Each structure stands twice: as structure tokens, then as C-alpha cells.
Amino acid sequence: MKYMLLVCGDDTNDASGMAPVEPWVEELGDRGVRQHGHRLALPADAVTVRVRGGEVLRTDGPFAETKEYVAGFDILECDSLEEAIEAAAKHPVATIGAMEVRPFWEDEDAEGEIRRLDTELTDAARTGDVERLVACYARDAEVVDNGSHHRGVEALRKAWEALGPVAREVLEFRVHVDESIAFGHALVRTDGNLLRVTTGYRNVGPRWLIVHEHVTEATS
């Protein structure tokens, strides 16, 4: 299960004696616990946005005036909340600030959505439905197909219009998902040609889309 670790600093405490964070990052990264993370700029650089009565209100500074502030974040993959708490307790900032551990919302099936997107691509290719095909790609998608380079959905639309219906059969398909990006590796047969397809996906909010696709002939 994934957990968001909010690293909360305290500007009233002296951080000069705090241990470096890098060993914590490396140790959890080597174990496959830490998936991603980054430091944040100071609260003085924040901008708080509110909308009231249709008017956008912008305030320079953090949401709340408090001595504690979010200094960074880490995304952890742990078997239990206790394991996530143990990892948080080892973070050097825990000695001068606080660590908030919060589980991810668990109603998403990112891999399932990506596999359904690939099925949609297969069905659209079989019928030659160009609009359904390009709807599977981000507007700035780049596709390299056996040396041909297509940049953007308009270039893809022209390529599919020239190609027509294609019988597409997915023989193997492996997916690795990491937050808002994912990668797929597939062995695909199209009209008798055996192809290896490497695909990059991006979560654009309500759905996943293809942002990069590299197609080569399979040699074995």
C-alpha cells in the first residue's frame, strides 16, 4: 500500500545538528520502500489560492501561519501502516519537526485502466476508427514506428488515415505503474508483422493517455 509522508519542519528549532537526509533516502530506495519524493521551497515562496463568489483570491505565503510547515514529501510503498511509521521515525527531520503519514486513497486501478486503454487501441485499429485511435494519445504524444517519427495527434491522425484498419493482436503485455507515469512493454502482431512496443503513459487526471510509443520489429 502507498503512503504519503509529509515532512514538516519547525522554524523555531535549530536544524544545524540534524543528520543528513541522503542516507535515509538511499536506504529506503535500495529496499524499494521509497518510490518518489522531493524538497519544497520555503513557505515564504508559497502562493495560496481561494475562489470566493467567482473571484480568484491570491495570497502570498502559506495556507496557515504556523511554526510548522511542509518542507517536502516522500511516497512510500509499505506492507502496513506500522512499516510506514517506522520509516517515518527514521527520517532525520523527525528529530526537529514532525512527519505526517497518510495512506493513499485506495479506489484506483491504474494498471487495469492502462490495460483497458490498450484494448481500446486494439479495437480502434481493427475497425480503422481514427478518432478512437488518436483519443488514446496525449496531444503532444510522440510515436517512433520503425524509424518513422510522428509528433502530436495531428501527425498521428494523418498516419492512421493513410494506414487504414489494422489487425492488432497483443501476445504479451507487461505494465509498470509509478504514480502519474507508467511504462508498458508488449509483443504485438499486426497483419503478420511481429513487433516490440514500448509505451510511456501519463495520468492526465480522469484517465491515462499514451505520451510516447516506440515500435520496432521483433527479431526473436
C-alpha positions as CSV (number, residue, x, y, z in Angstrom):
1,M,0.0,0.0,0.0
2,K,1.2,3.5,-0.8
3,Y,1.6,6.2,1.9
4,M,2.3,9.9,1.6
5,L,4.9,11.1,4.0
6,L,4.6,14.9,4.7
7,V,7.9,16.2,6.0
8,C,7.0,19.0,8.4
9,G,9.8,21.3,9.5
10,D,9.7,23.6,12.5
11,D,11.3,27.1,12.1
12,T,11.7,27.5,15.8
13,N,14.1,24.6,16.2
14,D,17.8,24.5,15.4
15,A,18.4,22.2,12.4
16,S,22.2,22.6,12.5
17,G,22.8,19.3,14.3
18,M,20.3,17.3,12.2
19,A,21.7,14.2,10.5
20,P,21.8,14.4,6.7
21,V,18.7,13.1,4.8
22,E,20.6,11.3,1.9
23,P,21.4,8.1,3.8
24,W,17.7,7.7,4.7
25,V,16.7,8.2,1.0
26,E,19.3,5.8,-0.2
27,E,18.5,3.1,2.4
28,L,14.7,3.2,1.7
29,G,15.4,3.4,-2.1
30,D,17.6,0.3,-2.1
31,R,14.8,-1.6,-0.2
32,G,12.2,-0.4,-2.7
33,V,10.2,1.4,0.0
34,R,10.7,5.0,-1.1
35,Q,9.1,5.5,-4.6
36,H,9.5,9.2,-5.0
37,G,10.0,12.5,-3.1
38,H,11.3,16.0,-3.2
39,R,12.1,19.0,-1.1
40,L,9.8,22.0,-1.3
41,A,10.7,25.7,-1.3
42,L,10.2,27.7,1.9
43,P,6.6,28.8,3.0
44,A,7.5,32.4,2.0
45,D,7.6,31.3,-1.6
46,A,4.2,29.7,-1.5
47,V,1.0,31.2,-3.0
48,T,-2.4,30.4,-1.5
49,V,-5.3,30.5,-3.9
50,R,-9.0,30.7,-3.0
51,V,-12.1,31.3,-5.1
52,R,-14.9,33.3,-3.4
53,G,-18.0,34.4,-5.3
54,G,-16.3,33.5,-8.6
55,E,-13.3,35.8,-7.8
56,V,-9.9,34.3,-7.6
57,L,-8.1,35.5,-4.5
58,R,-4.3,35.1,-4.3
59,T,-2.4,35.4,-1.1
60,D,1.4,35.3,-1.0
61,G,2.5,32.8,1.7
62,P,1.3,29.5,3.2
63,F,-2.3,28.5,3.9
64,A,-1.8,28.7,7.6
65,E,0.6,30.9,9.7
66,T,2.3,28.4,11.9
67,K,5.7,27.5,13.1
68,E,5.4,24.1,11.4
69,Y,5.4,23.9,7.6
70,V,5.6,21.2,4.9
71,A,9.2,21.1,3.8
72,G,9.0,18.1,1.5
73,F,7.2,14.9,0.7
74,D,8.0,11.2,0.1
75,I,5.9,8.4,-1.3
76,L,6.4,5.1,0.4
77,E,5.3,1.6,-0.6
78,C,4.8,-0.4,2.6
79,D,3.0,-3.6,3.6
80,S,1.4,-1.9,6.6
81,L,0.9,1.4,8.4
82,E,3.3,0.3,11.1
83,E,6.1,-0.2,8.5
84,A,5.4,3.3,7.1
85,I,5.6,4.8,10.7
86,E,8.9,3.0,11.3
87,A,10.3,4.5,8.1
88,A,9.0,8.0,9.1
89,A,10.6,7.7,12.5
90,K,14.0,7.2,10.9
91,H,13.8,10.4,8.9
92,P,16.2,13.0,10.3
93,V,13.6,15.8,10.2
94,A,11.5,13.7,12.7
95,T,14.1,14.8,15.4
96,I,13.3,18.5,14.9
97,G,9.9,18.6,13.3
98,A,7.1,16.1,12.5
99,M,6.2,13.5,10.0
100,E,2.6,13.1,8.8
101,V,1.9,9.6,7.4
102,R,-1.2,9.3,5.4
103,P,-2.5,6.3,3.2
104,F,-3.3,6.9,-0.4
105,W,-6.9,6.7,-1.4
106,E,-7.5,3.1,-2.5
107,D,-10.1,3.1,-5.2
108,E,-7.9,3.3,-8.2
109,D,-6.8,0.5,-10.5
110,A,-4.1,2.2,-12.7
111,E,-2.9,-0.9,-14.3
112,G,-6.4,-2.0,-15.1
113,E,-7.1,1.4,-16.7
114,I,-4.0,1.1,-18.8
115,R,-4.9,-2.4,-20.0
116,R,-8.3,-1.2,-20.9
117,L,-6.7,1.7,-22.9
118,D,-4.6,-0.9,-24.8
119,T,-7.8,-2.9,-25.5
120,E,-9.4,0.3,-26.9
121,L,-6.4,0.9,-29.1
122,T,-6.6,-2.7,-30.5
123,D,-10.4,-2.4,-31.2
124,A,-10.0,1.0,-32.8
125,A,-7.1,-0.2,-35.0
126,R,-9.1,-3.2,-36.1
127,T,-12.0,-1.1,-37.3
128,G,-9.9,1.8,-38.6
129,D,-11.6,4.3,-36.3
130,V,-9.1,7.1,-36.4
131,E,-10.8,9.3,-33.9
132,R,-10.9,6.5,-31.3
133,L,-7.2,5.8,-32.0
134,V,-6.0,9.3,-31.5
135,A,-8.1,9.6,-28.4
136,C,-5.8,7.1,-26.8
137,Y,-2.9,9.6,-27.1
138,A,-1.9,12.8,-25.4
139,R,-1.9,15.9,-27.7
140,D,1.9,16.1,-27.5
141,A,2.5,12.4,-27.9
142,E,5.5,11.2,-29.9
143,V,5.5,7.9,-31.8
144,V,8.5,6.3,-33.4
145,D,7.4,3.5,-35.6
146,N,10.2,1.6,-37.3
147,G,12.1,4.8,-38.0
148,S,9.0,7.0,-38.8
149,H,8.6,9.8,-36.3
150,H,5.2,11.3,-35.6
151,R,4.9,14.2,-33.2
152,G,1.5,15.2,-31.9
153,V,-2.0,13.8,-32.5
154,E,-2.5,15.6,-35.8
155,A,0.6,13.8,-37.3
156,L,-0.8,10.5,-35.8
157,R,-4.2,11.1,-37.3
158,K,-2.7,11.5,-40.8
159,A,-0.6,8.4,-40.4
160,W,-3.6,6.3,-39.3
161,E,-5.8,7.7,-42.0
162,A,-3.2,6.6,-44.6
163,L,-2.8,3.2,-43.0
164,G,-6.4,2.1,-42.6
165,P,-7.7,-0.8,-40.5
166,V,-5.0,-3.0,-38.9
167,A,-5.4,-6.4,-37.2
168,R,-3.6,-5.9,-33.9
169,E,-3.1,-8.9,-31.5
170,V,-1.3,-8.4,-28.2
171,L,0.7,-11.5,-27.4
172,E,2.5,-10.2,-24.3
173,F,1.9,-7.1,-22.2
174,R,3.7,-6.0,-19.1
175,V,2.9,-2.8,-17.2
176,H,4.8,-0.9,-14.5
177,V,3.0,2.0,-12.8
178,D,4.6,4.7,-10.8
179,E,2.2,7.4,-9.6
180,S,1.3,9.6,-12.6
181,I,3.5,7.8,-15.1
182,A,3.7,4.2,-16.4
183,F,5.5,2.1,-18.9
184,G,4.3,-0.8,-20.9
185,H,6.3,-3.5,-22.8
186,A,4.4,-5.5,-25.3
187,L,4.9,-8.1,-28.1
188,V,2.3,-7.3,-30.8
189,R,1.3,-9.0,-34.1
190,T,-0.1,-6.6,-36.7
191,D,-1.2,-8.0,-40.1
192,G,1.5,-10.7,-39.9
193,N,4.3,-8.5,-38.5
194,L,5.7,-9.2,-35.1
195,L,6.6,-6.0,-33.2
196,R,8.0,-5.0,-29.9
197,V,6.2,-1.9,-28.5
198,T,7.5,0.2,-25.6
199,T,4.9,2.7,-24.4
200,G,5.0,5.6,-21.9
201,Y,1.8,6.7,-20.3
202,R,0.8,9.7,-18.3
203,N,-2.1,10.2,-15.9
204,V,-3.8,13.4,-17.1
205,G,-6.5,13.4,-14.4
206,P,-9.6,11.4,-15.2
207,R,-7.7,8.9,-17.5
208,W,-4.3,7.6,-18.7
209,L,-3.0,8.5,-22.1
210,I,-0.1,7.5,-24.3
211,V,2.7,10.1,-24.4
212,H,5.4,8.1,-26.1
213,E,5.4,4.9,-28.2
214,H,8.4,3.2,-29.7
215,V,7.7,0.4,-32.2
216,T,10.4,-1.9,-33.6
217,E,10.4,-5.3,-35.4
218,A,10.8,-8.2,-33.1
219,T,13.9,-10.2,-34.0
220,S,13.2,-13.2,-31.7
